[in-house]
């Protein structure tokens, strides 16, 4: 028999592809998306294989002796937990026979076009998240906190405004980071910011694309090399856009980002409370249903307390991040599976304040200073390299800590399900 030829798919396989598309473009992990597509195809008496790639999904469906192929565009650049949860609930209704195929198609179409969190709530979350990160990094003056809140809120409005006129997802963080850099530079000019430059850095840290990093790492571990690499490259492009915007905004007023200590120590109780606020803010970013907000907030606060104790005992930043993220993975992997939440989004929200965005920004600043400074010093070179290596080791430690429990728990659950079927 020759190669299957592409043609219009029947209703069943087209429905499977629509479900997979909604999950894929809104932040669900590839493993969970494929499992959901398999459940739906089995309920429709189809043998369907989804082949995910960056930018498209392909389905090969077999019914009887006929094999049909269809391709649909799907860019996995978004993270919307409400859409994912709603799609998984609709799938459960369809598989159990409480929702007909025609009704499922209409439901999926409605979910795909559901609006994100309203702008006012998105703006409030951005301001609260940036302020919480500033507290975690040891901000000391109310004026600096006020500027951070204003800058992050204005950046959120800019992102939503730019999104109306441009489909390029890199322009939004670039513009928001540029605004943060300008506000941070003005704060330095009027002596409202210390050498930590938290007024400039904190509004940019909430732009870091953590879910794409986690999903990309999970794809690489699952041997989906092309898709995993594409996700990580996309995340790196966003980070580059943030760095360019931040450094350009600072540079317009001839202010630099020093390559030195990233923050100050804060008491445990303050660290934990601020972490809870940051987790709640990021959960709102990802349109988490309010009924599911408690889990990531509680686990995120516990993880931050564990990280604080680990660092206080003399461990380095990477070890502290790994221990905390291991707790997050162990606690949230079964919860995300049972509640149909996208693990990358809920997991990242819980560990957001540990993402080494500040080290990446300072490394970029150091590289810029090295390129434009004829009197390069060994201290500057060493600090730049140290910031880069610290960022890489923390990202790897966090990824392994969060992902390893997820993979093990998924493997055990799948094995149990196959044994019971």
ABEGO torsion letter per residue (X at the ends): XBBBBBBBBBAAAAAAAAAAAAAAAAGBBAAAAAAAAAAAAAAAGBBBBBBBBBGBBBBBBBBEABBBBBBBBBBBABBBAAAAAAAAAAAAAAAAGABBAAAAAAAAAAAAABBBBBAAAAAAAAAAAAAAAAAAAGBABAAAAAAAAAAAAAAAAAAAAAAAABABAAAAAAAAAAAAAAAAAAAAAAGABBAAGAAAAAAAAAABBAAAAAAAAAAAAAGBAAAAAAAAAAAAAAAAAAAAAAAAAAAAAGBBBBBBBABBBBBAAAAAAAAAAAAAAAAAAAGBBAAAAAAAAAAAAAAAAAAAAAAAAGBBAAAAAAAAAAAAAAAAAAAAAAAGBBAAAAAAAAAAAABAAAAAAAAAAAAAAAAABABBBAAAAAAAAAAAAAAAAAAAAAAAAAAAAAAAAAAAAAAAAAAAX
